[in-house]
Amino acid sequence: GELIFCEHGRAPDAGVRKWQDRINPLWRKLFGGCNLNREIPQLLSQGGFLVADMETRYIPSTPRFAGFNYWGSARLA
């Protein structure tokens, strides 16, 4: 099978990551366990998936701390 994913996660910019780490504890409580600062490629790999293709970018008109997005597809290793 194929896993199609679209997730916000840890940003590449140090300043944004700092804010993600600061905000994440409250964010997680307010938004049902959602996390801003997860390393999506690493989590997929740890889950036994090989990423077939992946794109990343900041979503326009979204605060940068919540707007870095990963999307693509992965298959079981």
C-alpha positions as CSV (number, residue, x, y, z in Angstrom):
1,G,0.0,0.0,0.0
2,E,0.8,3.7,-0.2
3,L,0.6,6.3,2.6
4,I,-0.3,9.7,1.3
5,F,0.6,12.4,3.9
6,C,0.1,16.1,4.5
7,E,1.3,17.3,7.9
8,H,2.6,20.4,9.4
9,G,5.8,20.0,11.3
10,R,9.2,21.2,12.3
11,A,10.3,24.2,10.3
12,P,13.8,24.6,8.7
13,D,14.4,28.0,10.1
14,A,15.9,28.2,13.6
15,G,13.8,31.2,14.7
16,V,10.6,29.5,13.7
17,R,11.6,26.3,15.4
18,K,12.3,28.2,18.6
19,W,8.7,29.5,18.6
20,Q,7.3,26.1,17.7
21,D,9.1,24.6,20.7
22,R,7.8,27.4,22.9
23,I,4.2,27.2,21.7
24,N,3.9,23.5,21.3
25,P,3.0,22.5,24.9
26,L,0.0,24.8,25.0
27,W,-0.9,24.1,21.3
28,R,-1.0,20.3,22.1
29,K,-3.4,20.9,24.9
30,L,-5.7,23.2,23.0
31,F,-5.8,21.2,19.8
32,G,-6.3,17.6,20.8
33,G,-2.7,16.5,20.9
34,C,-1.6,18.1,17.6
35,N,2.1,19.0,17.6
36,L,3.8,21.8,15.7
37,N,7.4,20.6,16.0
38,R,7.5,17.0,14.8
39,E,10.1,15.8,12.4
40,I,7.8,14.2,9.9
41,P,10.4,12.5,7.6
42,Q,12.1,11.0,10.7
43,L,8.7,9.8,12.2
44,L,7.8,8.1,8.9
45,S,11.1,6.3,8.8
46,Q,10.8,5.2,12.4
47,G,7.4,3.8,11.5
48,G,8.9,1.6,8.8
49,F,8.1,3.7,5.8
50,L,10.3,4.8,2.9
51,V,9.4,8.2,1.6
52,A,8.8,7.9,-2.2
53,D,8.4,11.7,-2.7
54,M,8.0,14.7,-0.5
55,E,7.6,18.4,-0.8
56,T,7.8,21.1,1.8
57,R,6.9,24.8,2.1
58,Y,5.4,27.4,4.3
59,I,1.7,27.6,3.6
60,P,0.7,31.2,2.5
61,S,-1.4,33.3,4.9
62,T,-0.6,31.0,7.8
63,P,1.5,32.0,10.8
64,R,5.0,30.6,10.2
65,F,5.1,28.7,13.5
66,A,2.1,26.6,12.3
67,G,2.5,26.9,8.5
68,F,5.5,24.7,7.6
69,N,4.0,21.7,5.7
70,Y,5.2,18.3,4.5
71,W,3.3,16.3,1.9
72,G,4.0,13.4,-0.3
73,S,3.8,9.6,-0.3
74,A,5.6,6.7,1.4
75,R,5.6,2.9,1.3
76,L,6.3,0.3,3.9
77,A,10.0,-0.6,3.8
